[in-house]
């Protein structure tokens, strides 16, 4: 196990030879994955967004239009291919040509609906939340601190257009001592509460406690607090033991 501080030798961290070998081993594999499966765009506006996705679709299938040039169907070369359109995060869209950022976001959401419904692509839109979600009158040991659909920042169209809306709650940041029976003073910043705020394909208003290992971006679903009976989960014990050993070295 390692973390970003060790990989980049930040502060007092030094890169261990065993970790360096892993980096050298997986660097080429990661480059292959990125080159074959991932397509990055650092700047985004509505015009180029539509063009990029349509060009991608045309390279992997047949786009069918009617006599007026309107797209009516799409036939992929590989029907089993899953295409994710990931926007992280939606507020980074360039609003040039629109009266405000909300209008630009709403236009992108309309495009994503079209690519979802006709092309069967799967949009994944990351959004920030409004500052009102962390106001003092919503904090404390109660249910009001948890994120709601109305907390999505900039535009309500994001929630309206989505099949599923997930919220990641951080009780430690919000100074919550107990969350669904979990003692947050023990988990600290490694606990997250995943809330299903909307789900057209199943049950909504559900919650799942998660262990968050930020060093490698991993989430582990936890059993209920009753099942754990106050014991730390195995993954958390492993992380804590790793850092204890690291301090002794």
Secondary structure per residue as TSV (DSSP state, phi and psi in degrees):
chain	resnum	aa	ss	phi	psi
A	1	X	-	360.0	143.0
A	2	X	-	-144.5	-176.0
A	3	X	-	-148.2	172.6
A	4	X	H	-64.6	-30.7
A	5	X	H	-65.2	-40.2
A	6	X	H	-71.2	-42.4
A	7	X	H	-58.8	-38.9
A	8	X	T	-100.3	9.5
A	9	X	T	52.0	48.2
A	10	X	-	-84.2	145.1
A	11	X	T	60.1	-128.9
A	12	X	T	-90.0	3.0
A	13	X	-	-78.6	139.1
A	14	X	-	-123.7	140.8
A	15	X	-	-73.5	116.5
A	16	X	-	-72.5	147.0
A	17	X	H	-56.0	-38.0
A	18	X	H	-64.8	-36.4
A	19	X	H	-72.8	-38.7
A	20	X	H	-60.9	-38.4
A	21	X	H	-62.1	-39.6
A	22	X	H	-65.3	-40.5
A	23	X	H	-62.2	-46.9
A	24	X	H	-62.9	-35.8
A	25	X	H	-68.2	-42.3
A	26	X	H	-94.1	-8.1
A	27	X	H	-60.9	-47.3
A	28	X	H	-65.8	-39.2
A	29	X	H	-64.6	-40.1
A	30	X	H	-65.8	-39.7
A	31	X	H	-61.7	-38.7
A	32	X	H	-64.4	-43.5
A	33	X	H	-63.2	-45.1
A	34	X	H	-63.4	-43.5
A	35	X	H	-67.2	-30.6
A	36	X	H	-93.8	-33.5
A	37	X	H	-120.0	-18.1
A	38	X	-	-116.3	138.0
A	39	X	-	-129.2	114.9
A	40	X	-	-100.4	143.5
A	41	X	-	-131.7	119.7
A	42	X	S	-83.0	-25.3
A	43	X	S	-120.9	145.8
A	44	X	-	-143.8	126.7
A	45	X	B	-133.2	168.4
A	46	X	H	-62.8	-37.4
A	47	X	H	-64.4	-52.0
A	48	X	H	-73.5	-28.5
A	49	X	H	-59.9	-51.0
A	50	X	H	-61.5	-44.2
A	51	X	H	-63.5	-43.0
A	52	X	H	-61.8	-47.6
A	53	X	H	-67.9	-39.4
A	54	X	H	-67.5	-39.9
A	55	X	H	-62.0	-42.0
A	56	X	H	-59.8	-45.9
A	57	X	H	-63.1	-41.1
A	58	X	H	-66.6	-28.9
A	59	X	H	-76.6	-13.9
A	60	X	T	-123.4	14.3
A	61	X	E	175.1	-171.5
A	62	X	E	-110.4	120.5
A	63	X	E	-90.8	122.7
A	64	X	E	-105.0	128.0
A	65	X	E	-120.3	156.2
A	66	X	-	-86.0	-175.1
A	67	X	T	-68.7	-9.6
A	68	X	T	-99.0	5.1
A	69	X	S	80.9	12.9
A	70	X	-	-90.5	132.1
A	71	X	E	-68.1	126.0
A	72	X	E	-121.5	-14.6
A	73	X	E	-163.5	166.0
A	74	X	E	-146.9	130.4
A	75	X	E	-117.0	105.1
A	76	X	E	-75.1	149.4
A	77	X	S	-66.3	-37.1
A	78	X	-	-121.1	97.9
A	79	X	T	-61.2	-20.1
A	80	X	T	-86.5	-8.1
A	81	X	-	-69.5	128.9
A	82	X	-	-101.8	122.1
A	83	X	-	-111.8	119.9
A	84	X	E	-103.0	129.1
A	85	X	E	-104.0	103.1
A	86	X	E	-102.8	123.3
A	87	X	E	-115.6	115.2
A	88	X	E	-133.8	100.4
A	89	X	-	-115.2	169.7
A	90	X	G	-63.8	-27.5
A	91	X	G	-73.6	-7.3
A	92	X	G	-82.5	-0.7
A	93	X	S	-64.5	136.7
A	94	X	B	-74.5	120.5
A	95	X	-	-86.1	11.0
A	96	X	T	-54.4	131.0
A	97	X	T	92.0	-3.1
A	98	X	S	-121.3	154.3
A	99	X	S	-65.1	-26.8
A	100	X	S	-162.6	175.9
A	101	X	H	-65.5	-38.1
A	102	X	H	-57.9	-42.9
A	103	X	H	-63.7	-38.7
A	104	X	H	-67.1	-41.8
A	105	X	H	-62.9	-43.6
A	106	X	H	-60.9	-36.9
A	107	X	H	-67.4	-41.3
A	108	X	H	-64.6	-38.9
A	109	X	H	-63.2	-36.7
A	110	X	H	-63.3	-40.8
A	111	X	H	-64.0	-42.2
A	112	X	H	-63.9	-36.5
A	113	X	H	-61.5	-42.4
A	114	X	H	-64.2	-45.3
A	115	X	H	-67.1	-29.8
A	116	X	H	-73.0	-48.1
A	117	X	H	-76.0	-37.7
A	118	X	T	-94.9	-42.9
A	119	X	T	-91.9	-13.6
A	120	X	-	65.4	27.7
A	121	X	-	-79.6	160.9
A	122	X	E	-116.5	98.7
A	123	X	E	-72.9	138.7
A	124	X	E	-125.3	107.5
A	125	X	E	-108.4	121.5
A	126	X	E	-95.7	131.6
A	127	X	-	-131.4	148.3
A	128	X	-	-80.5	173.2
A	129	X	B	-116.7	159.6
A	130	X	-	-68.5	149.9
A	131	X	G	-63.5	-23.3
A	132	X	G	-61.0	-21.7
A	133	X	G	-68.6	-16.6
A	134	X	G	-113.1	15.2
A	135	X	-	-68.3	151.3
A	136	X	G	-59.1	-33.7
A	137	X	G	-71.6	-6.6
A	138	X	G	-107.6	-0.4
A	139	X	-	-97.3	168.8
A	140	X	S	115.7	-179.4
A	141	X	S	-83.6	69.3
A	142	X	S	-149.1	-173.2
A	143	X	S	-89.8	-8.7
A	144	X	T	-75.1	-16.0
A	145	X	T	-78.0	-17.1
A	146	X	S	-70.8	147.0
A	147	X	-	-68.9	146.7
A	148	X	-	-125.6	168.3
A	149	X	G	-57.4	-37.2
A	150	X	G	-69.2	-10.2
A	151	X	G	-82.4	-10.4
A	152	X	B	-62.5	130.5
A	153	X	S	-80.7	147.4
A	154	X	S	81.3	-45.1
A	155	X	-	-153.3	132.4
A	156	X	T	-73.3	-14.9
A	157	X	H	-63.6	-24.5
A	158	X	H	-61.6	-48.4
A	159	X	H	-70.6	-40.9
A	160	X	H	-61.3	-37.4
A	161	X	H	-83.5	-13.4
A	162	X	-	-86.4	141.8
A	163	X	S	-75.3	-39.2
A	164	X	E	-134.5	135.7
A	165	X	E	-124.6	120.8
A	166	X	E	-111.5	138.9
A	167	X	E	-121.1	138.0
A	168	X	E	-107.8	109.3
A	169	X	E	-93.5	139.7
A	170	X	-	-118.6	90.3
A	171	X	T	-63.4	-31.7
A	172	X	T	-63.2	-43.7
A	173	X	T	-63.6	-33.1
A	174	X	T	-90.0	12.3
A	175	X	T	60.6	39.3
A	176	X	-	-95.4	124.7
A	177	X	S	-82.9	-32.0
A	178	X	E	-136.7	127.5
A	179	X	E	-128.8	112.4
A	180	X	T	52.7	36.2
A	181	X	T	91.5	-6.6
A	182	X	E	-90.6	133.8
A	183	X	E	-80.4	100.1
A	184	X	H	-69.4	-21.5
A	185	X	H	-65.5	-20.0
A	186	X	H	-90.7	-38.5
A	187	X	H	-81.2	-32.3
A	188	X	G	54.1	-128.2
A	189	X	G	-81.6	8.8
A	190	X	G	-97.0	5.7
A	191	X	E	-108.4	135.3
A	192	X	E	-133.1	148.4
A	193	X	E	-113.9	112.9
A	194	X	E	-87.2	122.9
A	195	X	E	-114.1	131.9
A	196	X	E	-92.8	100.8
A	197	X	E	-83.3	-25.2
A	198	X	E	-152.8	140.5
A	199	X	E	-157.1	98.9
A	200	X	T	-69.4	-22.2
A	201	X	T	-100.4	7.9
A	202	X	S	-177.0	-157.9
A	203	X	-	-75.5	138.3
A	204	X	-	-108.9	-174.5
A	205	X	S	53.8	42.8
A	206	X	E	-113.2	155.7
A	207	X	E	-131.0	147.4
A	208	X	E	-137.1	121.6
A	209	X	E	-72.4	135.9
A	210	X	E	-129.4	140.9
A	211	X	E	-92.1	127.0
A	212	X	E	-111.1	119.2
A	213	X	E	-105.8	90.6
A	214	X	T	-64.9	-26.1
A	215	X	T	-58.9	-32.7
A	216	X	T	-124.8	10.2
A	217	X	T	68.2	28.4
A	218	X	E	-97.7	141.7
A	219	X	E	-118.1	135.9
A	220	X	E	-123.6	126.1
A	221	X	E	-71.9	131.5
A	222	X	-	-93.6	152.5
A	223	X	-	-65.8	173.4
A	224	X	-	-66.7	159.6
A	225	X	H	-60.0	-33.7
A	226	X	H	-65.3	-39.0
A	227	X	H	-68.8	-36.6
A	228	X	H	-73.8	-26.3
A	229	X	T	53.6	41.8
A	230	X	T	83.1	-6.4
A	231	X	-	-82.7	144.5
A	232	X	-	-73.0	140.0
A	233	X	-	-65.1	156.8
A	234	X	H	-56.7	-42.3
A	235	X	H	-62.4	-40.7
A	236	X	H	-66.9	-39.1
A	237	X	H	-62.3	-38.6
A	238	X	H	-65.4	-41.8
A	239	X	H	-64.8	-46.1
A	240	X	H	-63.4	-38.4
A	241	X	H	-66.9	-37.2
A	242	X	H	-60.0	-46.0
A	243	X	H	-72.2	-29.9
A	244	X	H	-64.7	-43.7
A	245	X	H	-66.1	-38.1
A	246	X	H	-64.5	-36.0
A	247	X	H	-68.0	-29.7
A	248	X	H	-78.6	-22.5
A	249	X	-	-75.5	360.0
